Amino acid sequence: MEADRDAVPDNEGAPGLLFVGAETLLEVLQAVKMSKPEDLGDANGDADRGDLSGDLRSVLVTSVLNLEPLDEDLYRGRHYWVPTSQRLFGGQIVGQALVAAAKSVSEDVHVHSLHCYFVRAGDPKVPVLYHVERTRTGASFSVRAVKAVQHGKAIFICQASFQQMQPSPLQHQFSMPTVPPPEELLDHEALIDQYLRDPNLHEKYRVGLNRIAAREVPIEIKLVNPPALNQLQTLEPKQMFWVRARGYIGDGDIKMHCCVAAYISDYAFLGTALLPHQSKYKVNFMVSLDHSMWFHAPFRADHWMLYECESPWAGGSRGLVHGRLWRRDGVLAVTCAQEGVIRSKPRVSESKL
């Protein structure tokens, strides 16, 4: 299953890596560049997204997650953004598969969990076909299976469960971490400029940062406490960043916000497991094996949410990561988990910059 996955290119790495030494410092900057619909998200929301009905719709809705129907329960998806590895971004496949599954259920049910396996590398040169199997349609819960196919072979399989909204007196959640709001953090242009002004930054990384600054991806990220270059050897397997979809989605489609969150959830996720090891090991192969999500409360994916990521374990050439997406008002909206293959080799003794 792993043989046809791509190795991580030197100095660029997989799209999910976040601050794992000077080489993969560049990766995160590639990204930086259940109630009524009116109750979606937090009350104070995003001040700059309050009324954008005349703004351009998010490219995630109009392009990335806009599937072409071919037959009943059969759809074709195309690609908007391709990572430097020239393999399909896993979040795109998860998001498109959830779009396909959601089209097969009624309006009054919404996804509460999904469990996926990446079985082959995706080819960005051809579209992806999504076939939905209506496994079960019940009074409260419905289950759908989705298979993503290229070149006649499955590249991805997914099970998604949907539920009618049901009130419950039994409720609890963890507390949201206390962090600066996104308005107080650097955007990607300012963060890139900060690193470029560091006199110790090697010239080859200056070239890479300038190249990344010219790219666009359909999500925005603001890092919480981004480390200085001299702090990269003392990182814990934890990170947090604010994230939202670029453009306007609106608050009328709960299903689409969940699909956008599925896309977002895979970005810069697995790299959390590498953070404590970046000074001693260089990654030459990293791919996602599986991805799971649980949806707890309504939210708007075009409003800032805090993505809290941590890796409780790594070993056996694998890494495990957990994630929580928090609304600004402190409500836990989504929980994520992922395991991936991580192969590395010891670093040779040389300057890191």
C-alpha positions in Angstrom: 0.0 0.0 0.0 2.9 2.4 0.7 5.0 1.6 -2.3 3.3 4.0 -4.6 3.3 6.9 -2.2 5.8 9.6 -2.8 8.8 10.3 -0.6 9.1 13.8 0.9 11.2 16.1 -1.3 14.2 17.7 0.3 13.5 21.3 1.6 9.8 21.1 0.9 8.3 18.1 2.5 4.7 16.9 2.8 2.0 19.6 2.9 1.0 18.9 6.5 4.4 19.6 8.1 4.6 22.5 10.5 7.9 23.8 11.7 10.0 20.7 11.7 13.4 22.3 11.3 14.5 24.9 8.7 13.6 22.7 5.8 10.0 22.2 6.8 9.5 25.6 8.2 8.4 26.5 4.7 5.5 24.0 4.7 3.1 25.7 7.0 3.6 29.0 5.1 2.1 27.3 2.1 -1.1 27.3 4.0 -0.7 30.7 5.4 -0.9 32.7 2.2 -26.4 20.9 15.6 -29.1 23.8 15.7 -30.9 26.1 13.2 -28.9 27.5 10.3 -29.0 31.0 11.8 -27.3 29.6 15.0 -24.2 28.4 13.1 -20.9 29.6 14.7 -20.4 32.0 17.5 -22.5 35.0 18.2 -19.7 37.6 17.8 -18.3 35.7 14.7 -15.7 37.4 12.6 -16.1 41.1 12.4 -14.8 41.1 8.8 -17.2 38.4 7.7 -20.4 39.9 9.2 -22.2 40.7 5.9 -20.4 39.4 2.8 -23.4 38.5 0.7 -21.8 40.5 -2.1 -18.4 39.0 -1.7 -17.0 36.2 -3.8 -18.1 32.7 -2.7 -15.3 30.6 -1.1 -13.4 28.7 -3.8 -13.8 25.7 -1.5 -17.5 25.8 -2.3 -17.5 26.9 -5.9 -14.7 24.7 -7.1 -12.9 22.3 -4.7 -16.1 20.8 -3.2 -18.4 21.3 -6.2 -18.8 17.8 -7.5 -20.2 16.9 -11.0 -23.1 14.3 -10.8 -22.6 11.5 -13.4 -25.3 9.1 -12.3 -27.2 8.3 -9.1 -24.7 8.2 -6.2 -21.8 8.7 -8.7 -19.8 12.0 -8.8 -16.7 13.4 -10.3 -14.3 15.7 -8.4 -11.6 17.9 -9.8 -8.6 19.6 -8.2 -7.9 23.2 -7.3 -4.7 23.1 -5.4 -1.9 20.4 -5.6 0.9 20.2 -3.0 4.5 20.4 -4.1 4.7 16.6 -3.7 2.4 16.4 -6.8 0.0 14.1 -5.0 -3.5 14.9 -4.2 -4.1 16.7 -0.9 -5.8 14.2 1.5 -8.1 16.9 2.9 -9.5 17.4 -0.6 -10.4 13.8 -0.9 -12.0 13.7 2.6 -14.0 16.8 1.9 -15.2 15.7 -1.6 -16.1 12.2 -0.3 -18.2 13.9 2.5 -19.9 16.1 -0.1 -20.9 13.0 -2.1 -22.2 11.2 1.0 -24.2 14.2 2.1 -26.0 14.4 -1.2 -27.5 10.9 -0.5 -29.3 11.9 2.8 -32.2 14.1 3.6 -32.0 17.7 4.6 -32.8 17.1 8.2 -29.8 14.8 9.0 -26.2 15.9 9.4 -22.9 14.1 9.6 -21.7 13.3 13.2 -18.7 11.1 12.4 -16.6 9.8 9.5 -13.8 7.3 9.3 -11.5 7.1 6.3 -8.5 5.2 4.9 -6.1 6.4 2.3 -5.1 3.3 0.3 -3.3 4.6 -2.7 -1.7 7.9 -3.7 -4.0 10.2 -5.8 -3.0 11.3 -9.3 -3.6 15.1 -9.7 -3.6 14.7 -13.5 -7.0 13.0 -13.6 -10.4 13.6 -11.8 -11.6 11.4 -9.0 -14.8 9.3 -9.2 -16.8 9.0 -6.0 -19.3 6.1 -5.6 -21.7 6.3 -2.7 -23.3 3.2 -1.2 -26.4 3.7 0.9 -25.5 1.2 3.6 -28.4 2.1 5.9 -31.1 4.7 6.2 -32.7 4.7 9.7 -35.1 6.8 11.6 -32.4 8.6 13.6 -29.1 7.5 12.0 -28.0 6.8 8.4 -24.7 5.4 7.2 -23.1 5.9 3.8 -19.9 4.3 2.4 -17.9 6.2 -0.2 -15.2 4.8 -2.5 -12.9 7.2 -4.4 -11.5 5.7 -7.6 -8.8 6.6 -10.1 -7.5 4.5 -13.0 -10.0 1.8 -12.0 -8.6 1.4 -8.5 -9.7 2.6 -5.1 -7.5 5.4 -3.7 -9.6 6.1 -0.6 -12.5 4.6 1.3 -14.8 6.3 3.9 -17.7 5.5 6.2 -19.8 8.5 7.2 -22.7 8.4 9.8 -25.5 11.0 9.8 -28.0 11.8 12.5 -31.2 13.8 13.0 -30.6 16.6 15.5 -31.7 15.4 18.9 -31.7 17.5 22.1 -30.0 15.9 25.2 -29.7 17.0 28.8 -26.4 15.1 29.1 -23.7 17.5 27.9 -20.1 18.3 28.8 -16.9 19.3 27.0 -13.3 20.3 27.7 -12.4 24.0 28.1 -10.9 25.9 25.1 -7.3 26.9 25.5 -6.6 30.6 26.3 -4.8 32.1 23.3 -4.6 35.5 21.6 -7.4 36.2 19.1 -6.5 36.0 15.4 -6.7 39.7 15.0 -3.6 40.0 17.2 -1.5 37.5 15.3 0.6 37.9 12.1 -0.9 37.1 8.8 1.1 35.1 6.3 2.6 38.1 4.6 3.9 39.5 7.8 5.1 36.2 9.1 7.1 35.5 5.9 8.5 39.0 6.1 9.6 38.3 9.7 11.5 35.2 8.8 13.0 36.9 5.7 14.4 39.6 7.9 16.3 37.1 10.1 20.0 37.5 9.2 20.7 33.8 10.0 18.2 32.5 7.4 20.0 30.5 4.7 19.6 31.9 1.2 17.9 28.7 -0.2 15.2 29.2 2.4 14.8 32.8 1.4 14.1 31.7 -2.2 11.6 29.1 -0.9 9.8 31.6 1.3 9.5 34.1 -1.6 8.1 31.4 -3.8 5.5 30.4 -1.2 4.4 34.0 -0.8 3.3 33.9 -4.4 1.1 30.8 -4.0 -2.5 30.7 -2.9 -4.4 27.9 -1.1 -8.1 28.2 -0.2 -7.6 28.5 3.6 -6.1 31.1 5.9 -3.9 30.2 8.9 -2.6 32.3 11.7 -0.1 30.6 14.0 -0.3 30.9 17.8 3.2 31.5 19.2 5.2 30.7 16.0 8.7 29.8 17.1 11.8 31.7 16.3 14.4 29.9 14.2 16.6 29.3 17.2 13.7 27.6 19.1 13.1 24.8 16.6 15.1 22.2 18.6 13.0 22.4 21.8 9.4 21.9 20.5 6.8 19.7 22.1 4.4 17.6 19.9 1.8 20.3 20.2 0.7 23.3 18.1 -2.2 25.6 17.7 -3.4 27.9 14.9 -6.4 29.8 13.9 -7.9 28.7 10.6 -10.8 29.5 8.3 -11.8 29.1 4.7 -11.0 31.9 2.3 -14.0 33.8 1.0 -17.6 33.7 2.0 -19.8 30.6 2.6 -22.7 31.9 4.6 -24.7 30.3 7.4 -27.4 28.5 5.5 -25.8 25.1 4.8 -24.6 23.1 7.8 -23.5 20.2 5.6 -21.2 22.4 3.5 -19.5 23.8 6.6 -18.8 20.2 7.7 -17.3 19.4 4.3 -15.1 22.5 4.4 -13.9 21.5 7.9 -13.1 18.1 6.6 -10.8 19.7 4.0 -9.2 22.0 6.6 -8.7 19.3 9.2 -5.9 17.5 7.2 -3.8 20.6 6.8 -0.6 20.7 9.0 -1.9 17.9 11.1 0.4 14.9 10.9 3.5 17.1 11.2 2.6 17.6 14.8 4.2 14.2 15.6 7.5 15.4 14.2 8.0 18.5 16.3 10.1 17.0 19.1 12.4 15.1 16.7 13.3 17.7 14.1 16.8 18.4 15.4 17.9 14.8 15.2 16.0 13.3 12.3 15.2 14.3 8.7 11.9 13.0 7.3 12.1 11.4 3.9 8.7 9.7 3.8 5.4 10.8 5.4 1.9 9.9 4.4 -1.5 9.7 6.0 -3.0 6.3 6.6 -6.4 7.1 8.1 -8.4 10.1 9.2 -11.4 10.3 11.6 -13.7 13.2 12.6 -16.5 13.7 15.0 -18.8 16.7 14.7 -20.2 18.1 17.9 -21.8 21.5 17.3 -22.7 23.8 14.4 -20.0 26.2 13.2 -19.1 28.4 10.3 -15.9 27.2 8.5 -15.5 30.7 7.0 -15.1 32.1 10.5 -11.9 31.8 12.5 -11.7 28.5 14.5 -8.8 27.4 16.8 -7.2 24.2 15.7 -5.5 22.5 18.7 -3.2 19.7 17.6 -1.2 17.2 19.7 0.6 13.9 19.2 0.3 11.6 22.2 2.5 8.9 20.5 4.9 8.0 17.8 6.7 4.8 17.1 7.0 1.8 14.7 7.4 4.3 11.8 4.0 5.7 12.6 2.7 8.8 14.3 -0.7 9.5 15.9 -2.2 13.0 16.1 -5.4 14.3 17.8 -7.0 17.6 17.0 -9.8 19.8 18.2 -11.5 22.6 16.3 -12.9 25.3 18.6 -15.4 28.0 17.8 -14.4 31.5 19.0 -17.0 31.4 21.7 -15.3 28.3 23.3 -17.6 25.7 21.9 -15.9 22.4 20.8 -17.1 22.0 17.2 -15.1 19.1 15.8 -12.6 16.4 17.1 -10.1 14.8 14.7 -7.6 11.9 14.8 -5.1 10.7 12.3 -2.3 8.1 12.0 0.4 8.2 9.3 3.6 6.6 8.2 6.7 8.6 9.1 10.1 7.4 8.0 13.2 9.3 8.8 16.9 9.2 8.9 19.4 10.8 11.3 20.6 14.3 10.4 24.2 14.7 9.4 26.2 17.3 11.5 25.8 20.5 9.5 24.4 24.0 10.0 20.7 24.1 10.2 20.5 27.5 8.6 
